[in-house]
């Protein structure tokens, strides 16, 4: 799956960073990979960022934070970014960048098949994570952190994003409902095999708590579904609480030794 992989400077002495080029369908796209020094037979995380284009771009410190918990982490930039081919289209065809990113980790020689690959999606990355869990059922777990689950709901809530969504998707959900429905995984969640953890700040002003309720309405509750809700937090958690939540989520993921747990 790798076309190119070359070392880039890392601010952490125990984490190596690499920029990786890989194929997503016919497109050559890029992403950032973090590997703990000496990593052998390690668990892995596919980290799916939020936003679009330069907004919400992959942050080195965030990838290092997850990798410091003992994971090999790969974060796609998505097509059309940082020299990548194609055009990012907000959870349309660019979903393939996530699926192929998962395949990159499966082909990594130091990713443990037993420990497996987990998928973490933040904000818009949440909806990408749900789709990846559907399309790659061998994933050990899915973590949606303040994650989008419904594209129509996003259009309704985010007045500031409507112009972009009309341009990228081709119109409003009232004019082209099928384009929004095909981006929304809710009706497919009955096919979700991996364990699911939803982390959400109840004061999130960008992705409302209703996105969590929509998922629960479609998938129900049970041993495979956990929700960690934080009544005082918004879209971005305070740094200390964010770091503690990353650590807790990493420990939760490490307990998932089988995709069917």
C-alpha positions in Angstrom: 0.0 0.0 0.0 2.9 2.3 0.6 4.2 4.4 -2.3 6.5 6.5 -0.3 7.4 6.8 3.4 10.0 9.2 4.6 11.0 10.5 8.0 10.1 14.0 9.1 11.2 15.8 12.3 9.5 14.8 15.5 9.2 17.0 18.6 9.0 13.8 20.7 12.2 11.8 21.3 10.4 8.5 21.6 8.1 8.9 18.6 9.2 8.7 15.0 7.2 10.6 12.5 6.8 9.8 8.8 4.9 11.3 5.9 3.3 8.5 3.9 2.0 8.5 0.3 -0.5 5.7 -0.6 -3.1 4.9 -3.2 -6.8 5.6 -2.5 -8.5 4.2 -5.5 -6.8 5.9 -8.5 -5.6 8.9 -6.3 -2.2 9.3 -4.7 -2.9 10.8 -1.2 -0.8 11.5 1.8 -1.0 11.2 5.6 1.1 11.4 8.8 2.3 8.3 10.6 3.6 8.1 14.2 5.5 5.1 15.5 6.8 4.6 19.0 10.6 4.0 18.9 11.2 0.3 18.8 7.6 -0.5 18.1 7.1 -4.2 17.3 3.8 -6.1 17.4 1.9 -2.9 18.4 -1.7 -2.0 18.2 -2.6 0.7 15.7 -5.0 3.6 15.3 -6.4 5.1 12.1 -7.0 8.7 13.2 -9.6 10.5 11.0 -9.5 14.2 11.4 -12.4 16.7 11.2 -12.9 19.8 9.1 -12.2 20.1 5.4 -9.0 21.2 3.6 -6.8 23.3 5.9 -9.6 23.6 8.5 -9.1 20.8 11.0 -5.9 19.6 9.3 -4.0 16.8 11.0 -2.0 18.1 14.0 1.3 16.6 14.9 0.9 16.9 18.6 -2.5 15.1 18.5 -1.0 12.2 16.6 1.9 12.0 19.0 -0.4 12.1 22.0 -2.2 9.0 20.8 1.0 7.3 19.7 2.5 7.9 23.2 -0.1 5.5 24.5 1.7 2.7 22.6 0.0 2.8 19.2 1.2 3.1 15.7 -1.0 5.9 14.4 -1.8 6.9 10.8 -3.8 10.0 10.0 -4.8 10.6 6.4 -4.8 14.2 5.2 -7.6 13.2 2.7 -7.4 13.7 -1.0 -6.5 17.1 -2.5 -4.5 18.1 0.5 -0.8 18.5 1.1 0.0 17.5 -2.5 -2.5 14.7 -2.7 -4.5 14.1 -5.9 -8.3 14.4 -6.2 -10.8 16.6 -4.4 -12.0 16.3 -0.8 -15.8 16.1 -0.8 -16.9 15.9 2.8 -17.5 12.2 3.4 -18.3 11.3 -0.2 -15.8 9.6 -2.4 -13.1 10.7 0.1 -14.3 7.9 2.5 -12.1 5.7 0.4 -9.1 7.6 1.8 -10.1 6.2 5.3 -10.6 2.6 4.0 -7.3 2.6 2.2 -5.6 4.2 5.2 -6.9 1.2 7.3 -5.4 -1.1 4.6 -2.0 0.8 5.0 -2.0 -0.1 8.7 -2.9 -3.7 7.9 0.1 -4.0 5.7 2.4 -2.4 8.3 5.0 -5.0 9.4 5.0 -3.9 13.1 1.2 -3.7 13.6 0.1 -6.7 15.6 -2.8 -8.7 14.1 -3.7 -9.9 17.6 -3.8 -6.3 19.0 -5.5 -5.1 15.8 -6.4 -1.7 14.4 -8.7 0.8 16.0 -10.4 3.8 14.4 -10.7 7.2 16.0 -12.7 9.9 14.4 -13.0 13.5 15.6 -15.8 15.8 14.6 -16.4 15.2 10.8 -14.0 12.3 11.2 -16.6 10.6 13.3 -18.8 9.9 10.3 -15.8 8.7 8.4 -15.0 6.4 11.4 -18.5 4.9 11.3 -18.2 4.2 7.6 -14.8 2.6 8.1 -16.2 0.3 10.8 -18.9 -0.8 8.4 -16.5 -1.3 5.5 -13.7 -2.8 7.6 -15.5 -5.0 10.1 -12.2 -6.4 11.3 -11.5 -3.2 13.1 -11.2 -3.8 16.8 -13.1 -0.7 17.9 -14.5 2.6 16.7 -14.2 5.8 18.8 -16.3 8.8 17.8 -15.1 11.9 19.7 -17.6 14.7 19.3 -18.3 13.0 16.1 -20.8 13.7 13.3 -23.3 11.0 12.5 -25.9 12.7 10.4 -25.2 15.0 7.5 -28.6 16.5 7.3 -28.4 17.4 11.0 -25.0 19.0 10.4 -26.5 21.1 7.6 -29.3 22.2 9.9 -27.1 23.0 12.8 -24.1 24.6 11.1 -25.4 27.6 9.3 -21.8 28.7 8.8 -21.0 25.5 6.8 -24.0 25.6 4.5 -22.3 27.4 1.7 -19.4 25.0 1.7 -21.7 21.9 1.9 -23.8 23.1 -1.0 -20.6 23.7 -3.1 -18.9 20.4 -2.2 -22.0 18.2 -2.1 -23.8 19.9 -4.9 -26.8 21.5 -3.2 -28.9 21.5 -0.1 -30.4 18.3 1.5 -33.8 19.5 0.4 -32.8 19.7 -3.2 -30.6 16.6 -3.2 -31.6 14.4 -0.2 -30.0 11.3 -1.7 -26.5 13.0 -1.7 -26.8 13.6 2.0 -28.3 10.2 2.8 -25.5 8.4 1.0 -23.0 10.2 3.3 -25.0 9.3 6.4 -24.3 5.8 7.9 -27.2 5.6 10.4 -29.2 3.1 8.4 -26.2 0.9 8.0 -25.2 0.8 11.7 -26.9 -2.6 12.1 -23.9 -3.9 10.1 -21.4 -2.4 12.6 -19.3 -5.2 14.0 -16.5 -3.4 16.1 -17.1 -2.2 19.6 -18.2 1.5 19.7 -17.2 4.2 22.1 -18.8 7.7 21.7 -17.1 10.6 23.6 -19.0 13.8 23.6 -19.2 17.2 25.3 -22.8 18.0 25.9 -22.1 21.7 25.4 -20.6 21.1 21.9 -21.6 24.1 19.8 -20.3 22.5 16.5 -21.6 18.9 16.7 -24.5 18.7 19.1 -25.2 15.8 21.4 -28.1 14.9 19.1 -25.6 13.1 16.9 -25.0 10.6 19.7 -28.8 10.2 20.3 -29.2 9.5 16.5 -26.7 6.7 16.7 -28.3 5.2 19.8 -31.7 5.3 18.2 -30.4 3.2 15.3 -27.9 0.9 17.0 -29.4 0.7 20.5 -27.3 0.1 23.6 -25.5 -3.0 24.8 -22.1 -4.3 25.8 -20.6 -3.2 22.5 -21.7 0.4 22.8 -20.4 2.8 25.4 -21.0 6.6 25.7 -18.8 8.9 27.7 -20.7 12.2 28.0 -19.3 15.3 29.6 -21.9 17.9 30.6 -19.5 20.8 31.0 -17.4 20.4 27.9 -17.8 21.7 24.4 -16.2 20.8 21.1 -12.6 21.1 22.4 -12.0 19.7 25.9 -9.7 21.5 28.3 -6.2 20.3 27.8 -5.8 18.4 31.0 -9.2 16.7 30.6 -8.5 16.0 27.0 -5.2 14.2 27.8 -6.9 12.2 30.6 -9.7 11.2 28.2 -7.2 10.1 25.5 -5.5 7.9 28.1 -8.8 6.4 29.3 -9.9 5.8 25.6 -6.5 4.2 24.8 -6.9 1.8 27.8 -10.5 1.0 26.7 -9.2 0.2 23.1 -6.4 -2.1 24.4 -9.1 -4.2 26.1 -10.7 -5.0 22.8 -8.7 -8.0 21.8 -11.4 -9.2 19.4 -13.6 -7.2 17.0 -16.5 -9.2 18.3 -16.1 -8.2 22.0 
